[in-house]
Amino acid sequence: MNSVENNPVARRGPRPARTPSGRRLSPTRTALLETLQAQPEPTSLPALVAVTGLHANTVREHLDGLLRSGLVSRRSAPPSGRGRPGWLYQATPHSEDDPRPEYAGLAAALAAVIVRTSTTPAEEARRAGVDWGRRLAHDAGAPEQEGEEAARRTVAGIFDDMGFAPEADRDATELRLTRCPLLEAAHQHPEVVCSVHLGITEGALETYGAATDGVELLPFAEPGACVLRLGARR
């Protein structure tokens, strides 16, 4: 058993919101179930491998165990190219307290549409994110204090409300996004999904009168998180 298997948190990319399964599972299997529970759509093995950092055979073994326990279901993925289609996995419906943000399913569908119809999907996604970020900032209200740090912390709160469980550094110039409600969409269309989230950051900061220089999103940047930089470090 490798070191990543022993420490399921030490992986690249974020994990979704935690949902107790009510079953006695290993930490790795629990983390995998939580990932599936937080997704708005069935998720492929390659996406799960990307977020966990585990070998495909290890992920497949845990998925088989979850299937046997009735906690996960699977179906064939649509054919794409040569070879046998893979599987898409989905958590079995659990409690009424489903943690998946309501926006997640719509966001995943829109990402696929933008990729199919746009010649500049990343730029269009970023512009859409800017508009969305302005609306989210308006709904969240003005920061409680003046200054750019207060603006950045309010933006961190917006991402917390969306389910990303951000962890801010000392002056909130960098956020570790430790959860992801759009794993499959981010794996399939990172140029769109991540550009939307980058645009949300820019639109919200602009609304609060804060600078957007140095704003940057680094997907799957480190074990357990994506990294969102809210401005140039001073």
DAWO-V325124 format. One record per pair of residues at least 6 apart in sequence whose C-alpha atoms are under 8 Angstrom apart, sorted by sequence separation. I is the first residue (numbers start at 1). J is the second residue. D is the distance in whole Angstrom. If there is no record, write none. Layout:
i->I j->J d->D
i->I j->J d->D
This chain:
i->4 j->10 d->6
i->36 j->42 d->8
i->49 j->55 d->7
i->66 j->72 d->5
i->67 j->73 d->6
i->79 j->85 d->5
i->115 j->121 d->6
i->118 j->124 d->8
i->144 j->150 d->7
i->159 j->165 d->7
i->160 j->166 d->6
i->168 j->174 d->6
i->169 j->175 d->7
i->186 j->192 d->8
i->205 j->211 d->7
i->206 j->212 d->7
i->219 j->225 d->8
i->220 j->226 d->5
i->221 j->227 d->6
i->4 j->11 d->7
i->36 j->43 d->7
i->49 j->56 d->6
i->67 j->74 d->8
i->78 j->85 d->7
i->114 j->121 d->6
i->143 j->150 d->6
i->159 j->166 d->7
i->168 j->175 d->4
i->186 j->193 d->5
i->205 j->212 d->7
i->219 j->226 d->5
i->220 j->227 d->8
i->77 j->85 d->6
i->143 j->151 d->6
i->167 j->175 d->5
i->168 j->176 d->6
i->185 j->193 d->7
i->186 j->194 d->7
i->218 j->226 d->6
i->219 j->227 d->7
i->21 j->30 d->7
i->63 j->72 d->8
i->76 j->85 d->6
i->77 j->86 d->5
i->166 j->175 d->6
i->167 j->176 d->5
i->217 j->226 d->7
i->218 j->227 d->5
i->46 j->56 d->7
i->49 j->59 d->7
i->76 j->86 d->6
i->77 j->87 d->5
i->114 j->124 d->8
i->156 j->166 d->6
i->166 j->176 d->5
i->167 j->177 d->7
i->202 j->212 d->6
i->217 j->227 d->6
i->218 j->228 d->6
i->45 j->56 d->7
i->48 j->59 d->7
i->76 j->87 d->5
i->77 j->88 d->6
i->114 j->125 d->8
i->143 j->154 d->6
i->166 j->177 d->4
i->167 j->178 d->7
i->217 j->228 d->4
i->21 j->33 d->8
i->75 j->87 d->6
i->76 j->88 d->6
i->156 j->168 d->7
i->165 j->177 d->6
i->166 j->178 d->6
i->216 j->228 d->6
i->217 j->229 d->6
i->21 j->34 d->8
i->74 j->87 d->6
i->75 j->88 d->5
i->164 j->177 d->5
i->165 j->178 d->6
i->166 j->179 d->8
i->202 j->215 d->7
i->215 j->228 d->8
i->216 j->229 d->5
i->20 j->34 d->8
i->45 j->59 d->8
i->74 j->88 d->5
i->75 j->89 d->7
i->111 j->125 d->8
i->164 j->178 d->6
i->165 j->179 d->6
i->201 j->215 d->8
i->215 j->229 d->5
i->216 j->230 d->7
i->19 j->34 d->6
i->45 j->60 d->7
i->74 j->89 d->4
i->164 j->179 d->5
i->214 j->229 d->7
i->215 j->230 d->5
i->216 j->231 d->8
i->15 j->31 d->8
i->18 j->34 d->6
i->32 j->48 d->8
i->73 j->89 d->6
i->74 j->90 d->6
i->156 j->172 d->8
i->163 j->179 d->7
i->164 j->180 d->6
i->214 j->230 d->7
i->215 j->231 d->5
i->17 j->34 d->7
i->72 j->89 d->7
i->73 j->90 d->5
i->163 j->180 d->7
i->164 j->181 d->7
i->198 j->215 d->8
i->214 j->231 d->4
i->215 j->232 d->7
i->16 j->34 d->7
i->17 j->35 d->8
i->19 j->37 d->7
i->72 j->90 d->6
i->73 j->91 d->6
i->137 j->155 d->8
i->140 j->158 d->7
i->163 j->181 d->7
i->198 j->216 d->7
i->212 j->230 d->7
i->213 j->231 d->6
i->214 j->232 d->5
i->8 j->27 d->7
i->15 j->34 d->8
i->16 j->35 d->5
i->72 j->91 d->4
i->73 j->92 d->6
i->153 j->172 d->6
i->156 j->175 d->7
i->198 j->217 d->6
i->212 j->231 d->6
i->213 j->232 d->6
i->8 j->28 d->5
i->15 j->35 d->6
i->18 j->38 d->8
i->32 j->52 d->8
i->71 j->91 d->6
i->72 j->92 d->5
i->152 j->172 d->6
i->211 j->231 d->7
i->7 j->28 d->8
i->17 j->38 d->6
i->71 j->92 d->5
i->137 j->158 d->8
i->152 j->173 d->7
i->6 j->28 d->8
i->16 j->38 d->6
i->70 j->92 d->7
i->136 j->158 d->7
i->149 j->171 d->6
i->5 j->28 d->7
i->8 j->31 d->7
i->16 j->39 d->8
i->149 j->172 d->6
i->194 j->217 d->7
i->149 j->173 d->8
i->194 j->219 d->7
i->190 j->219 d->8
i->201 j->230 d->7
i->32 j->62 d->8
i->32 j->63 d->8
i->42 j->74 d->8
i->29 j->62 d->6
i->33 j->66 d->8
i->44 j->77 d->8
i->29 j->63 d->8
i->15 j->51 d->7
i->13 j->50 d->8
i->14 j->51 d->7
i->29 j->66 d->8
i->12 j->50 d->7
i->13 j->51 d->5
i->33 j->71 d->8
i->12 j->51 d->6
i->13 j->52 d->7
i->33 j->72 d->8
i->11 j->51 d->7
i->12 j->52 d->7
i->11 j->52 d->5
i->12 j->53 d->6
i->45 j->86 d->8
i->11 j->53 d->5
i->44 j->86 d->8
i->45 j->87 d->7
i->44 j->87 d->6
i->45 j->88 d->7
i->8 j->52 d->7
i->44 j->88 d->5
i->45 j->89 d->8
i->43 j->88 d->5
i->44 j->89 d->6
i->42 j->88 d->5
i->43 j->89 d->5
i->155 j->201 d->7
i->178 j->224 d->6
i->179 j->225 d->7
i->42 j->89 d->5
i->43 j->90 d->6
i->178 j->225 d->4
i->42 j->90 d->5
i->177 j->225 d->5
i->178 j->226 d->7
i->4 j->53 d->7
i->5 j->54 d->7
i->41 j->90 d->7
i->155 j->204 d->6
i->176 j->225 d->6
i->177 j->226 d->5
i->4 j->54 d->7
i->155 j->205 d->7
i->176 j->226 d->6
i->177 j->227 d->6
i->39 j->90 d->8
i->176 j->227 d->5
i->177 j->228 d->7
i->175 j->227 d->6
i->176 j->228 d->6
i->36 j->89 d->7
i->37 j->90 d->7
i->152 j->205 d->7
i->174 j->227 d->7
i->175 j->228 d->5
i->36 j->90 d->6
i->37 j->91 d->5
i->151 j->205 d->7
i->174 j->228 d->6
i->175 j->229 d->6
i->36 j->91 d->5
i->37 j->92 d->8
i->174 j->229 d->4
i->175 j->230 d->8
i->173 j->229 d->6
i->174 j->230 d->6
i->151 j->208 d->6
i->173 j->230 d->5
i->174 j->231 d->8
i->33 j->91 d->7
i->151 j->209 d->8
i->152 j->210 d->8
i->172 j->230 d->7
i->173 j->231 d->6
i->151 j->210 d->7
i->173 j->232 d->7
i->38 j->98 d->8
i->40 j->100 d->7
i->173 j->233 d->7
i->37 j->98 d->8
i->38 j->99 d->6
i->39 j->100 d->6
i->101 j->162 d->7
i->148 j->209 d->8
i->37 j->99 d->8
i->38 j->100 d->5
i->101 j->163 d->7
i->148 j->210 d->5
i->37 j->100 d->8
i->100 j->163 d->8
i->147 j->210 d->8
i->148 j->211 d->8
i->40 j->104 d->6
i->41 j->105 d->7
i->39 j->104 d->8
i->40 j->105 d->5
i->143 j->208 d->8
i->126 j->192 d->8
i->129 j->195 d->7
i->130 j->196 d->8
i->133 j->199 d->7
i->134 j->200 d->7
i->137 j->203 d->8
i->142 j->208 d->7
i->125 j->192 d->5
i->129 j->196 d->4
i->132 j->199 d->8
i->133 j->200 d->4
i->137 j->204 d->5
i->40 j->108 d->8
i->125 j->193 d->7
i->128 j->196 d->7
i->129 j->197 d->6
i->130 j->198 d->8
i->131 j->199 d->8
i->132 j->200 d->6
i->133 j->201 d->6
i->136 j->204 d->7
i->122 j->191 d->5
i->126 j->195 d->5
i->127 j->196 d->8
i->129 j->198 d->7
i->130 j->199 d->4
i->131 j->200 d->7
i->133 j->202 d->7
i->134 j->203 d->5
i->135 j->204 d->8
i->138 j->207 d->8
i->121 j->191 d->7
i->122 j->192 d->5
i->125 j->195 d->6
i->126 j->196 d->5
i->129 j->199 d->4
i->130 j->200 d->5
i->133 j->203 d->4
i->134 j->204 d->5
i->137 j->207 d->7
i->121 j->192 d->6
i->125 j->196 d->5
i->126 j->197 d->8
i->128 j->199 d->7
i->129 j->200 d->4
i->130 j->201 d->7
i->132 j->203 d->7
i->133 j->204 d->5
i->137 j->208 d->8
i->123 j->195 d->7
i->126 j->198 d->7
i->127 j->199 d->6
i->129 j->201 d->8
i->130 j->202 d->6
i->131 j->203 d->6
i->134 j->206 d->8
i->112 j->185 d->8
i->122 j->195 d->6
i->126 j->199 d->5
i->130 j->203 d->4
i->134 j->207 d->6
i->108 j->182 d->7
i->111 j->185 d->7
i->115 j->189 d->8
i->125 j->199 d->8
i->126 j->200 d->8
i->129 j->203 d->7
i->130 j->204 d->7
i->104 j->181 d->6
i->108 j->185 d->5
i->112 j->189 d->7
i->115 j->192 d->7
i->104 j->182 d->6
i->111 j->189 d->7
i->114 j->192 d->8
i->152 j->230 d->7
i->19 j->99 d->7
i->101 j->181 d->7
i->100 j->181 d->6
i->111 j->192 d->6
i->17 j->99 d->7
i->111 j->193 d->6
i->17 j->100 d->8
i->108 j->193 d->8
i->107 j->193 d->8
i->51 j->183 d->8
i->47 j->183 d->7
i->47 j->184 d->6
i->50 j->187 d->8
i->43 j->183 d->8
i->44 j->184 d->7
i->47 j->187 d->6
i->40 j->181 d->7
i->43 j->184 d->5
i->47 j->188 d->8
i->38 j->180 d->8
i->39 j->181 d->6
i->40 j->182 d->7
i->42 j->184 d->8
i->38 j->181 d->6
i->39 j->182 d->6
i->41 j->184 d->7
i->39 j->183 d->7
i->39 j->184 d->8
i->17 j->163 d->6
i->16 j->163 d->7
i->17 j->164 d->7
i->16 j->164 d->7
i->17 j->165 d->8
i->16 j->178 d->7
i->17 j->179 d->6
i->14 j->177 d->6
i->15 j->178 d->6
i->16 j->179 d->4
i->17 j->180 d->7
i->14 j->178 d->4
i->15 j->179 d->4
i->16 j->180 d->5
i->17 j->181 d->7
i->13 j->178 d->7
i->14 j->179 d->5
i->15 j->180 d->6
i->16 j->181 d->6
i->14 j->180 d->6
i->51 j->220 d->7
i->13 j->219 d->7
i->14 j->220 d->7
i->13 j->220 d->4
i->12 j->220 d->5
i->13 j->221 d->6
i->12 j->221 d->6
i->13 j->222 d->6
i->14 j->223 d->8
i->15 j->224 d->7
i->12 j->222 d->5
i->13 j->223 d->6
i->14 j->224 d->5
i->15 j->225 d->7
i->11 j->222 d->7
i->12 j->223 d->4
i->13 j->224 d->5
i->14 j->225 d->4
i->11 j->223 d->4
i->12 j->224 d->5
i->13 j->225 d->4
i->14 j->226 d->6
i->10 j->223 d->5
i->11 j->224 d->5
i->12 j->225 d->6
i->13 j->226 d->5
i->9 j->223 d->7
i->10 j->224 d->6
i->12 j->226 d->8
i->9 j->224 d->6
